[in-house]
Amino acid sequence: MFTKLKTSLLVRRLTGTRFIVPAIIAFLAFAMLAVSASAWWSGSRKPENSGQASEPGQTSQRKVPIVLTSLTRFGFQPAAMKLPEGKVLLVVRNISGADKLQLELAEVRGKKLVAEKPKEEKPFWEKPLNLKAGEYRLSVTENPNWVLTLTVVAPDQYRER
C-alpha cells in the first residue's frame, strides 16, 4: 500500500501544472533551437557548383580579384603590385591621417583613367576596373611621393605567390 501511495503521489506531481508548463516551455525552446540551428547550418554551407550556372538561361558568376592596398603616412603599402589582365576591384584603405585626398590612376604613358576624391564618410576607396596589360600608377595629387605602381600582365604570365 505504501508503494501504491508513493506512485500515485509521484504521478500527480508529474501531471500537475507545476511540472507540465515548464516541461512544455523547455520542449518548445529546444525545438525552436533545433530548427534555427538546422536552418543556419544548411544556409552557411555553399553548394559545390555555386559559381556555375544551374539552368541554361542563367549566366555563371566569375569572381573578380580584389586588389587591396593601404595608404599610410609614408605612402602606399605595398608600393608595387603585379596583377592579371582583366577585371579587378581596386581598394585603397586610407590610414594616412589625411582626410581630403584625390587619387589618380593613369597609364605610365600618361593617359588618365580615374581621378576621384574618396568619400569622406568611408575609410576606404574602391573602384572596379578593367585593366589591359601594361604599367599603371596610382598617385595622390596632394603628395606626389605617394605612388603605387601596378604592373598588369597577361593571365598566362601571372603567378600568385
Secondary structure by P-SEA (a helix, b strand, c coil): caaaaaaaaaaaaaaccccaaaaaaaaaaaaaaaaaaaaaaaaacccccccccccccbbbbbbbbbbbbbbccccccccbbbbcccbbbbbbbccccccbbbbbbbcccccccbbbbccccccbbbbbbbccbbbbbbbbcccccbbbbbbbbcccccccc
